Amino acid sequence: MIGEVYENTDAVGLSRLVASKQISVQELVEEAIRRIEDKNPRFNAVVFKTYEHARKRAAGSLPPGPLSGVPFVIKDLFTQYEDFPVANGSRFLDGYVGSQTSLFADRMKAAGLVALGKSNVPEMGAAPTTEPAFRGPTINPWSDRIVPGGSSGGSAVAVASAMVPIADASDGGGSIRIPASVNGLVGLKPSRGRVPYGPDIVDIWYGSAVFGCVSRSVRDTAAFLDAVGGSLPGDPYFLPDPETSYFAQADTPPGRLKIGFVACEPDGAPLSEEAAKAVAAAARLCETLGHNVGETRFCYDVDGMRKTMRRVTAVLNAGFFVSCATSLGRQVSEADVEPVTWALYQFGLGITGAQHADDIASLRLMGRNIVQDLHGWDVLITPTLPVPPRERGWFDMSLKDLAEFDARVGRNGIFTRPFNISGQPAVSLPLHVTPEALPVGVQFVGRIGEEATLIRLGSQLEKAQPWMGWLQKKPFKA
């Protein structure tokens, strides 16, 4: 009985069963372990297992809350938790264990979540897929032909295949929303400054990289944001806490919103067929729910943003590897990492401080312009991805041509990257499916600090067009 309940219940629902003593935390943990052992050999989503840690947590006293007692996995990218290793998907960092637990991880623990391990990632989180040479590719449970998304692909597949009901994720250019889209999940990128990292890191990628989760339901995501959100005094992107919990907002009607939707890509080209269908259907659904919906344009310098962001991230990537010489006692070599990672490292080392300073200023101006251009709308609807899920191998980090890899990644993120730059919250919801039965996410973007608007609207859409049922109907299963 527990297997069927586990498969068809979101994280909040499972926690409520624990609170009412219908299921124990130990039973949930053992079911999650059974599922990881059964499914992971096929899907390769979990790359480090911490079963005894989870069993010890389950046997002890957990703090109350809407996610208490729920099994989950932690994304293996920078986040330090207990004595878990942090490999960042790289052979170079194999065996490295951080010296402290990050504030983000402490907050997940304080929510009563029970960690069973760490999830697969592309090396250094550099690709919108999860096919690292070090740990091997993660397989999308909808089809073994398509990418699993990245960089939170391992987390997304662990949830989509029902190994765990919720998983830690992060997003620097779409890394929560992209895997949510291709796995049929909910993926919210919070506003810049909403979720601090800490204790010794103030921000990542100048606030463009943020932390959250992938989940099955809007209320799960809302509860997770309550658990991990809350700026620290002195943070450069400080946001005030909401007056009402996000979890409560999931049960609050959104009112009548002014919602814009796009029919073109940012350079003016028409949307692809499936992207256009997904956006149009979402817009019609919003209109039937009483919202004021209209078509709008979302334009920016796609190529300029891509090149500027690539230079900035290359410098920061190079800085990370330089610092590793101190923490690990040795320099990175070409043999330690994948070709794209090495090329980015070399590229970053060659960028001058003056160029980097100019790039930071340019990104901030781009972000401000985006916020101002969209301020007249409560919510903007776009595709999460410009095309349906790509086939595995498309974002190949063994490519020697960095420009070609960058062009493929850049094209994939034309609707996600801008909102990392602008700092606005954005959520991908599983509202569309292709004729081949592949999930296609639709992105909803809000104003800075207004995650509550997206949670209220997302919950309304979920009730109007429930997706939990068809999430279980994957054509490809282990």
Secondary structure, DSSP 8 states (H G I E B T S, - for coil): -HHHHHHH--HHHHHHHHHTTSS-HHHHHHHHHHHHHHHHHHH--EEEE-HHHHHHHHHS----STTTT-EEEEESSS---TT-B--TT-GGGTT-B-SS--HHHHHHHHTT-EEEEEE---GGG-SSS---TTT-----TT-TTB---SSSHHHHHHHHTTS-SEEEEEESSSTTHHHHHHHT-EEEE--TTSS---SS---STTTT-EEEEEESSHHHHHHHHHHH----TT-TT-----SS-HHHHTTS---S-EEEEESB-TTS-B--HHHHHHHHHHHHHHHHTT-EEEEE-----HHHHHHHHHHHHHHHHHHHHHHHHHHHSS---GGGS-HHHHHHHHHHHTS-HHHHHHHHHHHHHHHHHHHHHHTT-SEEEEESSSSS--BTTTT-TT-S-HHHHHHHHHHHTTTTHHHHHH---EEEEEEEE-TTS-EEEEEEEE-TT-HHHHHHHHHHHHHHS--HHHHT--S---
